[in-house]
């Protein structure tokens, strides 16, 4: 394999493995981007030699995946969220970052401070957390106002609640009932829904809420240490869900 060489007047070259018949077409297309984005290469070992500094960097077995070409023409994915103590907002931003990592664009908007039109987006993900038996009013109002437009695009609803940690039949029925009331009040039936554990934000609660949440945490097997916050969100599971949804969006839009 011939190395890249860099120097004051050196040219950058990418040498493809000789056993790949498509090396010329592929490597001509990406050779110009090597200096700025070497991470687009996948699964091959390549080397950079810098004569001026007499150093060598070897990077092997890169795993960054290629972005499907059809994603470049898709409108962004909208992530609308409502949050009370901040965890649902953190989850929404994580979803936005995960969407971008798949090659799609994403816009994350707090329903309490914005009113985005879902008609200009390729898909919509709504994130809200359960407090006092319901979701944030700003989210419910936005969904009810935009329900007709939401029906025309791929949609997902992410429900954030610590109750999912309890694995109790009655709690599961209560969570299902809350979701059904939300759907009945808004008239919206998302294509897919996901329950996600949130966080115990003890340091942000008032003393009454802190006592109530401590009692709930004890029943659920969570931490009762109120001196700090505790996060229970399974980020890997959430990432897998978002990536699956992104693939669904690309496949659906490519067929339309």
GUVOBA-748305 format. One line per 8 residues: their letters; for each residue z, x, y of C-alpha. Coordinates in Angstrom, 2 decimals. Example, Ala and Ser with C-alpha at 12.3 -4.5 7.8 and 13.67 -1.06 7.14 Angstrom:
% residues 2
as = 7.80:12.30:-4.50 ~ 7.14:13.67:-1.06
This chain:
% residues 256
xxxxxxxx = 0.00:0.00:0.00 ~ -0.96:1.36:3.45 ~ 1.83:1.12:6.05 ~ 1.90:-0.27:9.56 ~ 1.95:2.49:12.13 ~ 3.23:2.17:15.63 ~ 3.11:4.60:18.48 ~ 1.96:4.86:22.08
xxxxxxxx = -1.66:4.21:21.13 ~ -1.39:3.31:17.49 ~ -3.02:0.26:15.99 ~ -1.15:-2.18:13.82 ~ -2.61:-2.72:10.38 ~ -1.56:-4.91:7.49 ~ -2.47:-3.77:4.02 ~ -2.61:-6.61:1.50
xxxxxxxx = -1.90:-5.99:-2.18 ~ -5.20:-5.18:-3.85 ~ -4.76:-7.80:-6.56 ~ -5.02:-10.67:-4.06 ~ -8.67:-11.77:-3.62 ~ -7.91:-13.73:-0.49 ~ -6.28:-10.77:1.27 ~ -8.95:-10.28:3.92
xxxxxxxx = -8.99:-13.89:5.15 ~ -5.23:-14.28:5.15 ~ -4.27:-10.95:6.61 ~ -6.91:-10.97:9.33 ~ -5.38:-14.20:10.59 ~ -1.84:-12.92:10.79 ~ -2.21:-9.22:11.50 ~ -2.28:-9.82:15.23
xxxxxxxx = 1.06:-11.60:15.12 ~ 2.91:-8.95:13.16 ~ 4.48:-7.25:16.15 ~ 5.98:-10.47:17.45 ~ 6.63:-12.43:14.29 ~ 6.91:-10.36:11.14 ~ 8.98:-13.08:9.48 ~ 5.90:-15.18:8.77
xxxxxxxx = 5.07:-12.97:5.82 ~ 6.22:-14.27:2.45 ~ 7.08:-12.69:-0.86 ~ 5.49:-9.26:-0.38 ~ 6.97:-5.87:0.40 ~ 5.69:-4.19:3.57 ~ 6.69:-1.23:5.68 ~ 6.69:-0.29:9.33
xxxxxxxx = 6.47:3.39:10.28 ~ 7.11:4.44:13.85 ~ 5.95:8.01:14.39 ~ 7.43:8.30:17.87 ~ 10.95:7.65:16.61 ~ 10.48:9.13:13.15 ~ 12.02:6.11:11.47 ~ 10.99:3.67:8.80
xxxxxxxx = 11.99:0.09:8.19 ~ 11.39:-1.55:4.85 ~ 11.67:-5.31:4.47 ~ 11.24:-6.82:1.02 ~ 11.01:-10.28:-0.57 ~ 10.89:-12.32:2.61 ~ 11.47:-16.01:1.93 ~ 10.42:-17.73:5.14
xxxxxxxx = 8.08:-20.53:4.19 ~ 4.70:-21.26:5.80 ~ 4.47:-24.26:8.09 ~ 1.99:-26.93:6.94 ~ -1.02:-27.03:9.26 ~ -0.80:-30.81:9.70 ~ 2.62:-30.58:11.38 ~ 1.03:-28.98:14.43
xxxxxxxx = -0.57:-32.30:15.42 ~ 2.49:-34.52:14.88 ~ 4.60:-35.92:17.69 ~ 8.23:-34.73:17.78 ~ 10.99:-36.30:15.70 ~ 13.59:-38.13:17.77 ~ 17.29:-37.71:16.93 ~ 19.45:-40.27:18.76
xxxxxxxx = 23.20:-40.05:18.36 ~ 26.52:-41.47:19.43 ~ 29.72:-39.45:19.27 ~ 33.40:-39.97:20.04 ~ 35.08:-36.65:19.32 ~ 32.00:-34.45:19.13 ~ 31.32:-34.06:15.40 ~ 28.46:-36.59:15.28
xxxxxxxx = 26.87:-34.76:18.20 ~ 27.19:-31.47:16.34 ~ 25.60:-33.08:13.30 ~ 22.74:-34.45:15.41 ~ 22.03:-31.01:16.88 ~ 22.09:-29.50:13.39 ~ 19.57:-32.12:12.27 ~ 17.36:-31.22:15.22
xxxxxxxx = 17.52:-27.52:14.33 ~ 16.73:-28.27:10.69 ~ 13.74:-30.39:11.68 ~ 12.42:-27.53:13.82 ~ 12.89:-25.10:10.94 ~ 10.45:-27.19:8.88 ~ 7.74:-26.72:11.52 ~ 8.14:-30.07:13.29
xxxxxxxx = 9.32:-30.51:16.85 ~ 12.54:-32.41:17.54 ~ 14.28:-33.94:20.53 ~ 18.01:-34.71:20.38 ~ 19.29:-37.40:22.77 ~ 22.77:-38.86:23.33 ~ 22.41:-42.65:23.36 ~ 25.15:-42.85:25.99
xxxxxxxx = 23.08:-40.89:28.47 ~ 19.45:-41.60:27.64 ~ 17.02:-44.30:26.61 ~ 14.11:-42.59:24.81 ~ 11.11:-44.65:23.75 ~ 10.66:-44.27:19.97 ~ 6.98:-45.20:20.29 ~ 6.10:-41.66:21.37
xxxxxxxx = 7.74:-39.98:18.36 ~ 6.53:-39.48:14.80 ~ 9.90:-40.43:13.29 ~ 13.43:-41.35:14.33 ~ 16.83:-40.35:12.98 ~ 19.89:-42.20:14.30 ~ 23.32:-40.56:13.97 ~ 26.56:-42.44:14.62
xxxxxxxx = 30.18:-42.14:13.55 ~ 32.58:-44.86:12.44 ~ 35.61:-45.52:14.64 ~ 37.82:-48.60:14.53 ~ 35.55:-50.30:12.04 ~ 32.26:-49.83:13.88 ~ 29.74:-47.45:15.41 ~ 29.37:-46.38:19.03
xxxxxxxx = 28.25:-49.25:21.25 ~ 25.65:-47.11:22.99 ~ 23.90:-46.52:19.67 ~ 24.08:-50.17:18.69 ~ 22.63:-51.29:22.03 ~ 19.81:-48.73:21.89 ~ 18.82:-49.67:18.33 ~ 18.91:-53.41:19.11
xxxxxxxx = 16.77:-52.86:22.20 ~ 14.21:-50.72:20.35 ~ 14.24:-52.40:16.94 ~ 10.62:-53.62:17.11 ~ 9.33:-50.10:17.76 ~ 11.60:-48.55:15.14 ~ 9.98:-50.73:12.47 ~ 6.65:-48.92:12.98
xxxxxxxx = 7.87:-45.38:12.22 ~ 9.73:-43.52:9.46 ~ 13.44:-43.88:10.17 ~ 16.76:-42.61:8.85 ~ 20.36:-43.47:9.65 ~ 23.15:-40.91:9.27 ~ 26.60:-42.49:9.16 ~ 29.46:-40.09:9.86
xxxxxxxx = 32.88:-40.96:8.46 ~ 35.80:-39.24:6.76 ~ 36.15:-42.20:4.41 ~ 33.51:-40.71:2.11 ~ 36.08:-38.10:1.06 ~ 38.36:-40.67:-0.53 ~ 36.10:-41.68:-3.43 ~ 37.82:-45.03:-3.49
xxxxxxxx = 36.00:-48.23:-4.49 ~ 37.59:-50.29:-1.72 ~ 36.78:-47.67:0.91 ~ 33.18:-47.56:-0.29 ~ 32.96:-51.35:0.00 ~ 34.39:-51.15:3.52 ~ 31.84:-48.51:4.55 ~ 29.01:-50.59:3.10
xxxxxxxx = 30.29:-53.64:4.96 ~ 30.38:-51.71:8.26 ~ 26.81:-50.54:7.73 ~ 25.66:-54.07:6.88 ~ 27.30:-55.47:10.02 ~ 25.54:-52.80:12.08 ~ 22.19:-53.68:10.55 ~ 22.81:-57.39:11.03
xxxxxxxx = 23.81:-56.94:14.68 ~ 20.80:-54.78:15.51 ~ 18.19:-56.28:13.17 ~ 17.28:-52.77:12.04 ~ 16.80:-51.74:8.42 ~ 16.28:-47.94:8.26 ~ 14.05:-46.51:5.55 ~ 16.93:-44.38:4.27
xxxxxxxx = 20.64:-44.02:5.04 ~ 23.01:-41.11:4.50 ~ 26.81:-41.01:4.52 ~ 28.14:-37.71:5.89 ~ 31.73:-36.53:6.14 ~ 32.86:-35.72:9.65 ~ 35.87:-33.82:10.94 ~ 39.54:-34.24:11.69
xxxxxxxx = 39.70:-33.40:15.38 ~ 43.48:-33.45:15.63 ~ 43.55:-31.45:18.85 ~ 41.39:-34.07:20.58 ~ 43.34:-37.16:19.44 ~ 46.06:-38.94:21.31 ~ 49.42:-38.94:19.56 ~ 48.94:-42.42:18.06
xxxxxxxx = 45.47:-41.61:16.74 ~ 46.76:-38.28:15.45 ~ 49.44:-40.03:13.37 ~ 46.95:-42.58:12.03 ~ 44.38:-39.94:11.12 ~ 47.05:-37.78:9.52 ~ 48.00:-40.69:7.27 ~ 44.35:-41.34:6.38
xxxxxxxx = 43.82:-37.64:5.69 ~ 46.78:-37.57:3.33 ~ 45.32:-40.44:1.28 ~ 41.88:-38.81:1.26 ~ 43.19:-35.41:0.26 ~ 42.40:-33.89:3.64 ~ 44.51:-31.54:5.71 ~ 47.60:-32.88:7.47
xxxxxxxx = 47.97:-29.77:9.65 ~ 47.65:-31.31:13.10 ~ 47.83:-27.99:14.92 ~ 44.09:-27.45:14.53 ~ 40.82:-29.25:13.73 ~ 39.30:-29.45:10.25 ~ 35.60:-29.85:9.45 ~ 34.43:-31.51:6.23
xxxxxxxx = 30.68:-31.87:6.82 ~ 28.62:-30.57:3.89 ~ 25.94:-28.76:5.88 ~ 23.89:-27.71:2.85 ~ 23.71:-31.27:1.57 ~ 22.77:-32.53:5.02 ~ 20.07:-29.84:5.35 ~ 18.53:-30.90:2.03
xxxxxxxx = 18.47:-34.53:3.17 ~ 16.79:-33.68:6.48 ~ 14.20:-31.44:4.82 ~ 13.36:-34.22:2.38 ~ 12.97:-36.66:5.28 ~ 10.73:-34.18:7.12 ~ 8.46:-33.90:4.09 ~ 8.27:-37.69:3.95
xxxxxxxx = 7.26:-37.81:7.62 ~ 4.51:-35.22:7.13 ~ 3.15:-36.95:4.02 ~ 3.20:-40.39:5.61 ~ 1.55:-39.25:8.83 ~ -1.11:-37.28:6.96 ~ -2.15:-40.44:5.13 ~ -2.36:-42.57:8.26
